[in-house]
Amino acid sequence: MNEEHRFPCEQCGADYRYDPVKGELHCDHCGHIKPVEDAGPWGGAIREMDFKAAIANLLPLQEMEDLQVTQCPNCGAEVEFDADVHAAECPFCATPVVTGTGTHRQIKPRGLLPFALDETEARRAMTDWLGGLWFAPGGLQDYARKGRKMQGIYVPFWTFDAQTQTDYRGQRGTVYHETRQVMRDGKMQRVTVAKVRWRAASGRVSRFFDDVLVLASRSLPKKYTDALQPWDLTRMEPYRPEFLAGFRAEGYQVDLDEGFAEARGIMDRQIERDVKFDIGGDRQRIHALDTQVADVTFKHVLLPVWLAAYKYKGQTYRFVVNGTTGRVQGERPWSAWKIALAVIAGLIVAGVVGYVVAMNG
């Protein structure tokens, strides 16, 4: 699902858009400004949701929503367009999409991180990034600078909280050194050899995990969205649709149980580091881990990404920009003629150096 939220201006009826720089709703038609409504009785708190209840389909109906969607045939993104739009481009990969109907039932978002960069700042960050790439096509940078409008999209994530307790068995290694006499080149020499003395170790470690972040979208390569981190989740706001005015919000494609399985992998890697620290010594071996996980809660949250998808000389290039920090990731474009020129220049330089060395010799 990729839904665009609209809010009519109180003065002229045109659409408001959320201004990331000023943090308010702005009407481009008449200039009217409206502040974003407060978070209501819950204030700035973002309530966690019970994981077990969600897995058992026991969440209250008011926590769920049904959306009409169209699936992109290329990247699989679930996109929602206005009722009067019958053909458009997928914002994730620039593939032509003919609108259709389908239903996506999902857990409502609980929180979001508002955009802090507007499109001008995001485009500048993207073109600067392209300009700093070696062997990138110069035409693509110009095309991106002057190209079609970038899409501001709130990308879905899961966050998980959990209390863990892990019993472990392993070994602690202490490095010591021995000096030996060895024969080398017909002579006896003294050498020092490092060895490890292992002793059994066992114990228990505990850790509370707060806001373990898992991408809930399949529309973009995970390596790019992961590379947009860090996200300052302390600036998270309770979900209010006004923040989405003029932007889109994608529905999640990674289900809650699948997201938690990935979160457990993140937790397990941290627990292993905790166990090794607890074992101590110079080296550590882990033989067995028994982790109990309790009090699991979660949130469906939205994080801001500026997205550009360009078709350039028959190829699609996608770039993503962190909507709060300006960090950029994307497909790495290559210019064949720039690479060829670099190879030729390198051969010329090598030939000149070889000639000079030969003449001096």
N, C-alpha and C positions, 0 to 999 in steps of 0.2 A: 504494500500500500504506500502510495506517495501522495499525500493529501495536501491541498493548498487551502489555507484558512483565510477567509475574507471577513472584514468588518466595515460596514458602511459608515461614512463620515456623518457626524451629527449635524453638520451644516449644509453639505451639498449632496450627500448620498454616494459620493465616489468612495473608492476603497482606501482605508487606512493602510499604512505599512508601519512595521516596527522599525524605528531608527536605532541601530546598534550603538551609534556614537552618543546620542542624547538619552537613550533609554526610555523613549516615549513613542506613542503612536502619532504618525504624521500623515496628513492628507496632501498628496502632491498636487491635487487639483485646485484646492482653495487655500491651502496652507494651514488649516486648522490643526491644532495640537491637542492631544488628549493623553493624560498620564495613564500608565498601566494600573489597573485596579489592584488593590492590595490582596493579600493571600487569604483573607477571610478569617474565620475563627481560629484556624490552626496556626496563624501567624507565619513565621518563617520555617516552621518545622515540616520536614518531609517524612511522613509516617512509613515505617517498614511494613511489609505484608508477610503473612505466614506462608512459608514454603510448603509445608505439608498440606495445608488447606487448599492451596492452589493446585498441587499435583492431584489431589483427590477431587478436583472440580467442585470445591465447596466454597469458593469465593462468592461474596454477595453479587447479585446481578448488577448493581450499580457500579461495580468495578470492571465490568465488561462492556465492549462495544462491537457492533457489526458495521463493516465498511464495504462499499462496492468498489471493486478493483479491476484493473487490467494488468495482465502479466506480460512483460517484455519478452519476445521470443528469443532474444539474443543473450541478455545477461540475467534474466529471471526476475528482475525487479518488479514488484507489485505496485502499479502506478494508478492513482486516481485522478481523472481529469474532470473538468466541468461538464455538465450534461450536454452543452451545446458544442462541445469539441468532439469531432469524430475521427480525427487523425492528427498525430503530433509526433514529436521526437522523444524518446526515452531520455530523461535528464542524466542517466548514469552512463550511457554508452552511445548516445546520438543515433540510435537505431529507429527508423520509422515505426510507429506503433498505431495500429487501428484499434480504436477503443471498443471494448466489449463489456460484459458484465460477469461478475463473480463476487463471492462473499468471503470476507476475511473477518473472522471473529478473534478479538484479541483482548488482552488485559490492558486497561487504560494506563497511560503514563502517570507516574507520580511526581516526577520532577524533571527539570530541564536546566541546562546551562545556557543562558541567553547569548546571542551573538554580541560580540564586542567590536568586530571589524565590519565595515560596510563593504560593498562590492568594489569600490575604487581601491581601497586598501588591500583587499584580497587579490585583485588583479595585479596590483603592483608587486605584491609578494610572489605571485606565480611567475610573472615575467622576469623578475630579478633572479628567481631560482633557475629558470630556463637559460638566462644569460650567463649564469655561472657554470653551466654544464659544458664539459669538453665535447667537441664533435657533435653538438646538437645542431639541427637545421636552423639557420638563421630565419628562414621563411616562416617556420612554425612559431618562433618567438613573435615575429611581427603579426602573424595571423592571430595569435592568442591575445596580443595587446589590443588589436582592433576588432577581434572576433565578436561572436554573439554574446549575449548577456550570460554571466555566470549564474548558476543556480545556488541559492541558499537553502540547504536541506538540513533538517534535524534528523540525525541518524540514531536508530534505536540501540540501546545497550541494556544489559542486565547488571545490577550490582547485587552482591550477596554478602551478608553478614553471617558469621558462625563462630561458635565457641568450640575449640578443639582441645583434646587431651590425648597425648600419644605416649604409649609405653614402648620402649625400644630395648633391643639387645645388640651389642656390637663389640668392637675392640678399640682400645686406645693404643696408639703407636708412639713410642719414644725413640727418637733418633740418637744413636750413639756412634762413635767412631773407633775403628780398630786399625792399628798400624801393622803392616806385614812386610816381610822380605820377599821380593820377587826378582826373577832373573829377566833382565832386559838388555839386549845387545851384548850378551856375554858377561854382564856385570850384575851383581846383586844390588838392588835398590829398595829403599823404604818407601812404601806408599800407604796412604790413609784411605780407608774404605768406610763409607757410611752404611750403617745397618740399622734395622728397626726392631725394637723389642715390643712385642704385642702382649697386651693384657686384656682380660674380659672386662666389659663395661656394660652397665644397664642403668635404666632410669626412666624418668617421665618428664615430658615437656608439655606446656600448655600455651596456647596462643588464641587470642580473639582476633578474628579477621573482620575488618571493617571496609565495606565498599570494594570488594573484589570485582573488578570491572571486566565484563565479557561483551564482545561485539555480538549484536543480535541480528545483523544484516548479512546477506550473501550478495548484495548488489555490487559491492566494491571488493577488490582484493584485500584480504585481511592484513597482508604485510604493509599495505599503505596506511590503513586506518590505525594499525598498531603503532606505526612510526609517527603518527601525529601526537602521541603522548609526549609530555604529561598533560592531563586535564586537571584543572583546579576545581575539584568537586566541592570544595568549601564554599564556592560561589553559586552552588546549585540553588535554584528557586523552585518552590512548589509549582506544579504544572498549572499554567493559566494560558488559555488559547490566544490571548492578546499578544503574547511573545511570538506567535507563529504568523502574525499578520504580514502578508507579503512573502512568506517563506513556505516551504513544504515540510511535511513530517512523514518520514517513511515508517511503515509498520514493520514489526519484527518478523523475520523468517526463521530464526533459530528459536525453537521452542524452549520453554522454561527448564525442562528436565535436561535437555541437551546443553543449555547454557550452564546449568549447575555442574554437569560432568566436566566441562572445561574449567570452571572455577575450582573444582576439586583438584584438578591437575596443577593449577597455580598454587593452591594451598599446600599440596603435597610437596612441591619443590621447596617452598619456604620451610615446611616442617623438617625436611631433610637437612636444610642449613641449620635450623635450630638444634637438631639432634647432634650434628657434628660439633657445633659450638659447645653443647653440653658435655659431650664426650671429652673434649679438650685434647691435650697432648699435641704432638707434632703431626700425626697422621690419624685418620679415623676410618673404620670399617663399620658399615651398618648391615647387620644380618637379618633383623626382623623389626617391623613397625606395626603397631596396632593402634589405629587412630579412631577415637570416638568423636563424632560430630553431633553437636546439640544446638538447639535454639537457632535454627536456620531461618533467616528472613531475607527478603529480596525487594527490589524496586525495579520497575520498568522506567528508564530515564532516557532523555533525548539530549544529544550533544551536537553542537553546531559545526557544520562543514560547508564551506564554499566549494562547489564542484564545477569543473569545466570538462566537457567532452567534445573533442574536435575531430572531424574527419579531414585529414590532410594527406593529399596525394594517395588516396585509396586506403589509408590506415587510420584507425581510431586511436586517439591519444586521450587519456583521462588523467586529470590532475585534481588533487584534493588539498584544501587549505584549512587548517585548524581555525575555526571562526573566532577564537579568543586570542591565540598567540601568533597567528600568521605562519606557522610552520607548514611547509609544503612537501608533498610526496606525489609521485605519479609514474607513469610509464616513461622509461628512459629512451628518448628519441636519439637516433644516430644519423649523421649525414655521411653518406658514402663518399662524396667528393672531398669532404674535409678530411676524412680518414686517409683517402688516397693521396691528397696533397701532403699530409703529415708524413706518410710513408716515403714519398718521393723526396721531401725535404730532408728526412732522416738519412736516406741513402746518399744524398748529395753531400751532407755534412760529413758522413762517414768516409766518403770518397776523398773529400778535401783533406780530412785529418790523416787518412792513410797516405795520401800523396806527400803531405808535408813531412810526415814521419820518414817516408822512404827517401825523400830528398836530403833530410838532415842526416839520415844514416849513411 
